[in-house]
Every structure is written in structure tokens, then in C-alpha cells.
Amino acid sequence: MGSPILLCIDDRPEQLELRKAALESSGFCVETATNGYAAIKMLEEASVDAVLLEYKEEGMDAEALAYQINQRFPNLPIILLSAYFEMPERILWLVDEFVMKSDLPEGLVRAIERVTRRTAIDEAHALAR
């Protein structure tokens, strides 16, 4: 398996570029989207291994976007990023991992490794059937 391909979604381009650079220096391939609509379009056109979703988004909020991703791409892991310690339960049910921004970058790298490892194991089990 090659480097995981990630889709980072954040409505602040400067934060998006910083996160992209940090993740690429950790060996990941990174695509970016500045809103939920662009993210859905990218997911329809390209294959990614995980989505990194910023909690506070303009336009389509993170909960609505996570719901859309789960409906349209049910096996695609979602990692939620936030500076907020407490999150609504309903959004935590929609994502695979939750990472506090205070835990960046190490916590994010570990979360990416966990979700991509789980996905690879699930795919291997499906092929074995």
C-alpha cells in the first residue's frame, strides 16, 4: 500500500496550506477543499483514503458534510478536527476519529494511521470472503 491519500477540508486557506505541508512532510498525499461542496465534488472524482474535516465551517457545516459523506461514501473514514473540547454527540456518531487541535500534528498522524489501518483490514476481510 502506498502513502494514504487524504482530503483536508477547511474554509481557511492559510490553515489548509499549513496542514497540507505538515501532513506531506509526514509522508501523506494531500488534496484540499475549502468548502463542503467542493469536497463532495472531489470525492466523486477521485479516490481518497480518509477525510480530515474541520468542525467550524462556513456554508455546509461539518455535521451536514459528515452526514453527506457517510451517505454517499459509507466506507470512507472521517477524522474531525476541532479546537473545542466538547462536541455534540450527534456529530461524534458520524465520524471515525476526533482530534483536538492541541494534539496536532502527532495526534492527527496517529488518527490517520488508525483509520487507514482499519480500512485496509476491512478491505482484506472483504476480499477473503
N, C-alpha and C positions, 0 to 999 in steps of 0.2 A: 504494500500500500504506500502511495506517495504522500506528500505533505497534505494534510487536510485543507480543504478549500472552505473558507469562512465568508459569510456575508455579514458585514457590520452595518448596522442601521443607526444613524444618529442625525438629528436635524441641525447639528452644529458642525459645519465642515472642518473647522480647525481641530475639534476634538476627534473627529473621524480620521483625519490625517495622522494625528499623533498616535491613535490606537492602531491604525494600519501599520505605521512604521514599527511600533513596538512588537506587534504580532509577527510581522515579516522577519524581524530580527530574531524571533524565536523559532523560525522555520515554517511558519504557516503561509499559505497563499490567501490573499485577502482581496475581496471585492467589497465595494461600498455603495450605500444608497443613503440619500439624505431625507427620505420620507418613505412611508409605508407603501404608497402607490408605486413608486419606483422599485421598491424591494420586491413586491409581488410580481411585477413585470420581469425583473431579473430572474426570479425563481422559476418563472415559466420558461425562460430561455436558456438557462444554464444550470448545471448540476453543482450543488454545494453540499458540504458535509455537516455544517451547523450554521445557525443564525445567532448573531450577537445583537441583542435588542436593548436599546436604551429605554428606560422606563418613561421618562418625561419626553414626549414627542409632540411636535406641532402637527396639526392635521389629524391623521388617523392615530389614535392613541395606542399605546403599547398593548393594552388588553385586547382591543379590537384587532390589531395586527396579529398578535399571537393566536387569537381565535381563527382568523383567516388562514394563517399558515398551517395550523393544525387541521383545519377542514380540507385544505387543498393539497397539503404535503404531509400526511399524517406520520410518516416515519422520520421527518426532519427534526433533529434536536434544536431546541431553542434555549439560549442562555440569556437570562435577564440581568442587565446591569443597572445599578441604582446607587445613589448616594443616601437614599432613605433606608433606615434600618428595618422599619416595619412596612410590610407590603400587604395589600388586600389579599385575602386567601384566594379569592376567585382568580387572580392572575397567577398566583403560585401554582394552581392546578393546571394551568395552560403551558407552563414551561418545564424544562428538564432540570435546569440549574438556576440558582440565584447567586449572583456575585456582587458584593458590596464594592463600590469604587475604592474604598480604603484598602481593599485586598488586591488591587491591581499592582503590577501585572501578574504576580505569581499565582494568585487565586484564580484569575481568569485562565491562565495557561493550564492549571490543574483541571479546571472545569471542562475546558475544551478536550483535554486528553481523556477525561472520564466519559463524556458523551460520545466522542468518536470511537472509543474502545467499545462501548456498549453497542453502538450501531454496527460495528464490524462483527461483533459476536452474534448479534441478532441476524445479520445477513448470512453468516456462516451456518447458523442453525437452520435458517430457511432453505439454504441450498442443500443441506444434508437430508432434508425431508423428502 
